[in-house]
Structures are given as structure tokens and as C-alpha cells.
Amino acid sequence: MEMLKSVRQRASQSRDAIELLSDNWRIAVLHVLTPGLLRASELQRVIHLVSLKMLTQTVRGLERDRLIERRIFSVAPARVEYKRSRMGQSGIPLLRELCH
């Protein structure tokens, strides 16, 4: 019985990890943030196929899931920069291996 519980728990964790990165643009955003900080406009310019609405939803979700961090500057006009969090950074080697 205990072994079955362990197998179910691992299957559930695998499913959760895949769902965390399965949205269309999440992996692309994490990859683009590899060098470091980028402004929202730079993200959109680099990932030119994504709409502004979809990019906004994607970065909000990544921030909610603590894969990226947002830094807001109190200047006019407002400036927002994004970078990968420690957790977002830790997944990159795994994604590279998956791609190869």
C-alpha cells in the first residue's frame, strides 16, 4: 500500500511539473531571460510572435508560480523589468537537456 502511495505521489509531481511549463510561451520567456533582466517591451520585441495580451498573461503566471521576478521602478514613464527567479534558473539545465 505504501509503495502505491509513493508511485502516485511521484506521478502527481511529474504532472504538476509538466503543467507548470506547458503553457505556450512560458519556456520561451524563461529562455529569453537567460542573460538577465529584460524590460517588458524587450521581451515582446524578442518574442515577436506573442501578442501583448498573451505575454502579459504569461509573465503574470510565471511570476505567480515564482519562476520569474518583476522589478518596478518609480520613474516616469513607468519601467518594469523581469528576470528569472532562483527556481526559474534551476530549471534551465533540465530544459536544455530536454531540447537536445
Backbone bond lengths (Angstrom), bond angles and torsions (degrees), N, CA, C in turn:
res aa  C-N    CA-C-N  psi(-1)  N-CA   C-N-CA  omega(-1)  CA-C   N-CA-C  phi
1 M - - - 1.446 - - 1.521 110.64 -
2 E 1.345 117.05 -42.60 1.466 121.83 -179.32 1.532 110.87 -64.10
3 M 1.333 117.18 -38.30 1.462 121.28 179.40 1.529 110.70 -64.62
4 L 1.327 116.93 -40.57 1.461 121.35 178.41 1.525 110.57 -62.65
5 K 1.320 116.89 -39.59 1.456 122.01 177.55 1.525 110.31 -62.20
6 S 1.326 116.66 -42.89 1.459 122.39 -179.82 1.535 111.13 -63.91
7 V 1.313 116.52 -43.39 1.470 121.21 179.14 1.524 110.12 -64.84
8 R 1.311 117.71 -42.96 1.463 121.24 177.93 1.521 111.28 -62.24
9 Q 1.330 116.35 -41.16 1.459 120.69 -179.80 1.527 110.23 -64.18
10 R 1.322 118.66 -43.61 1.468 121.60 178.30 1.521 110.91 -64.30
11 A 1.316 117.44 -40.75 1.477 120.79 178.49 1.524 109.98 -63.08
12 S 1.312 116.39 -41.18 1.458 121.00 179.17 1.527 111.04 -64.70
13 Q 1.330 116.86 -41.67 1.461 120.90 178.49 1.525 110.82 -64.65
14 S 1.305 118.31 -40.02 1.462 122.05 178.10 1.518 110.41 -62.86
15 R 1.312 116.49 -44.22 1.463 121.24 179.58 1.520 110.50 -63.00
16 D 1.323 116.81 -41.99 1.463 120.92 179.14 1.523 111.46 -63.08
17 A 1.333 116.66 -41.50 1.475 120.37 179.76 1.520 110.91 -64.63
18 I 1.314 117.45 -41.53 1.466 120.79 179.72 1.519 110.26 -66.85
19 E 1.312 117.64 -42.36 1.468 120.95 179.00 1.528 111.45 -63.95
20 L 1.327 117.04 -32.75 1.454 121.60 -179.98 1.528 111.49 -61.71
21 L 1.317 117.93 -32.60 1.461 121.85 -177.13 1.522 114.05 -111.81
22 S 1.325 117.98 4.38 1.460 119.87 -171.98 1.523 114.93 -80.22
23 D 1.329 119.25 -14.53 1.462 119.49 177.92 1.521 109.58 -61.58
24 N 1.321 115.79 150.50 1.464 122.46 -172.71 1.522 115.88 -48.55
25 W 1.314 118.86 -46.12 1.453 121.67 -168.68 1.526 114.56 -108.50
26 R 1.311 119.12 -1.02 1.470 120.92 -175.66 1.525 112.77 -61.24
27 I 1.300 117.60 -47.86 1.465 120.59 -178.73 1.525 110.02 -65.08
28 A 1.331 117.36 -40.27 1.466 120.74 178.88 1.528 110.99 -61.34
29 V 1.322 117.53 -44.32 1.464 121.03 -179.84 1.528 109.93 -64.51
30 L 1.309 117.67 -44.98 1.471 120.32 178.80 1.529 110.78 -61.03
31 H 1.322 116.34 -40.46 1.463 120.52 179.79 1.527 111.34 -66.36
32 V 1.315 117.25 -43.95 1.468 122.01 -179.46 1.528 111.04 -63.90
33 L 1.315 117.20 -30.23 1.469 120.85 -179.97 1.530 112.66 -82.30
34 T 1.324 118.02 9.12 1.461 121.73 -179.26 1.526 112.71 -56.71
35 P 1.343 119.71 -47.03 1.469 118.29 -178.42 1.526 114.12 -67.66
36 G 1.315 118.61 -24.03 1.458 120.39 -179.89 1.513 112.15 144.71
37 L 1.331 115.52 -142.18 1.466 121.96 -176.06 1.526 112.18 -67.09
38 L 1.325 115.47 139.88 1.461 122.09 171.90 1.515 109.01 -140.84
39 R 1.304 115.69 143.91 1.457 120.53 174.67 1.525 108.63 -79.06
40 A 1.330 115.66 159.63 1.466 120.65 -178.63 1.526 110.60 -58.35
41 S 1.320 117.33 -41.53 1.471 120.52 -179.69 1.526 110.89 -64.39
42 E 1.341 117.29 -35.76 1.461 120.64 177.35 1.518 111.01 -68.32
43 L 1.327 116.70 -38.74 1.468 120.39 176.18 1.523 110.04 -59.11
44 Q 1.319 116.43 -47.02 1.462 119.54 -178.42 1.524 111.17 -66.09
45 R 1.307 117.57 -37.03 1.466 120.63 -179.99 1.536 110.16 -65.77
46 V 1.319 116.44 -41.03 1.463 120.73 -178.48 1.535 111.20 -71.51
47 I 1.320 115.98 -42.76 1.473 120.65 178.80 1.530 106.73 -101.10
48 H 1.315 115.98 68.96 1.464 121.22 -170.33 1.529 114.94 -67.25
49 L 1.309 118.55 -15.22 1.462 120.65 -179.63 1.528 113.50 -80.42
50 V 1.329 117.18 -14.52 1.468 121.03 -177.04 1.532 109.27 -89.99
51 S 1.309 115.73 138.81 1.464 120.17 176.74 1.527 109.06 -74.92
52 L 1.310 116.21 159.17 1.461 120.59 178.84 1.525 110.97 -60.47
53 K 1.328 116.15 -40.44 1.467 120.66 179.64 1.532 110.78 -62.12
54 M 1.322 116.38 -45.56 1.466 120.36 -178.61 1.524 111.05 -68.25
55 L 1.336 116.80 -38.66 1.458 119.98 177.73 1.522 110.63 -63.29
56 T 1.327 116.41 -42.69 1.462 120.83 178.25 1.522 110.89 -60.31
57 Q 1.331 116.81 -46.10 1.472 120.67 178.63 1.529 110.78 -62.29
58 T 1.314 115.97 -39.68 1.466 120.49 -178.19 1.520 111.39 -65.93
59 V 1.350 117.30 -48.94 1.466 118.52 -178.13 1.524 111.22 -68.33
60 R 1.317 117.36 -32.88 1.475 119.06 176.08 1.525 110.77 -64.42
61 G 1.321 116.40 -42.28 1.461 120.43 178.12 1.520 112.35 -65.57
62 L 1.332 116.22 -41.90 1.465 120.17 177.83 1.519 110.91 -64.22
63 E 1.325 116.11 -37.75 1.469 119.79 177.64 1.531 110.30 -68.73
64 R 1.311 116.99 -42.55 1.469 121.37 178.65 1.529 110.76 -59.96
65 D 1.337 115.74 -39.01 1.466 120.89 -179.27 1.524 112.25 -86.01
66 R 1.319 116.13 6.48 1.463 124.48 175.66 1.526 113.84 62.09
67 L 1.351 115.97 32.25 1.458 120.14 175.56 1.526 111.59 -93.52
68 I 1.336 116.91 -22.52 1.455 121.41 173.70 1.525 108.67 -132.85
69 E 1.328 114.75 163.18 1.463 121.06 176.71 1.524 108.28 -122.40
70 R 1.319 115.80 144.88 1.460 122.22 179.44 1.519 108.15 -111.30
71 R 1.302 114.93 135.43 1.470 121.30 178.17 1.529 107.34 -120.88
72 I 1.325 116.21 122.18 1.458 122.24 -177.91 1.523 108.73 -106.63
73 F 1.331 115.79 129.64 1.458 121.72 178.09 1.516 109.34 -103.11
74 S 1.318 116.46 136.76 1.469 122.07 -179.90 1.521 109.68 -88.41
75 V 1.302 115.04 71.59 1.462 120.90 177.27 1.522 108.09 -132.12
76 A 1.322 115.42 165.62 1.463 119.64 176.43 1.524 107.53 -113.71
77 P 1.309 118.76 124.67 1.453 128.15 -5.07 1.540 111.07 -71.52
78 A 1.308 114.72 158.80 1.470 121.02 -177.58 1.526 110.27 -56.73
79 R 1.316 115.88 142.74 1.457 121.27 179.69 1.520 108.68 -128.23
80 V 1.327 115.54 130.75 1.467 121.99 179.72 1.525 107.55 -127.54
81 E 1.317 116.04 133.23 1.453 121.29 176.94 1.531 109.35 -123.45
82 Y 1.307 114.99 150.22 1.460 121.54 179.30 1.515 109.61 -122.48
83 K 1.328 115.17 146.83 1.456 121.35 172.11 1.521 108.61 -147.64
84 R 1.311 115.42 159.01 1.466 118.77 177.47 1.507 109.48 -71.06
85 S 1.312 115.61 141.40 1.460 120.82 175.38 1.525 108.35 -79.50
86 R 1.290 115.15 177.71 1.467 120.13 177.27 1.538 110.42 -60.15
87 M 1.324 116.00 -41.60 1.468 119.75 179.05 1.528 110.33 -67.55
88 G 1.335 117.17 -41.65 1.461 120.63 177.54 1.513 111.71 -62.71
89 Q 1.316 116.12 -36.86 1.461 121.91 178.65 1.524 110.92 -65.88
90 S 1.322 116.68 -38.70 1.467 120.24 -175.55 1.528 112.83 -67.64
91 G 1.321 117.81 -22.68 1.464 120.16 -179.07 1.513 114.74 -84.56
92 I 1.324 118.22 -12.92 1.469 121.44 -175.06 1.530 112.92 -62.97
93 P 1.337 120.38 -46.44 1.471 118.53 177.89 1.531 112.48 -57.50
94 L 1.322 116.28 -37.48 1.475 119.93 178.70 1.527 110.87 -66.24
95 L 1.324 117.36 -40.89 1.464 121.04 178.64 1.525 110.66 -65.58
96 R 1.323 116.50 -39.95 1.491 119.49 178.02 1.525 110.48 -61.05
97 E 1.317 116.35 -44.80 1.469 120.33 178.83 1.522 110.73 -61.35
98 L 1.311 116.39 -41.11 1.458 121.50 179.74 1.526 110.70 -62.56
99 C 1.327 116.80 -40.54 1.472 121.58 -179.76 1.524 112.18 -67.87
100 H 1.333 117.08 -32.29 1.460 120.34 -179.07 1.517 109.72 -81.27
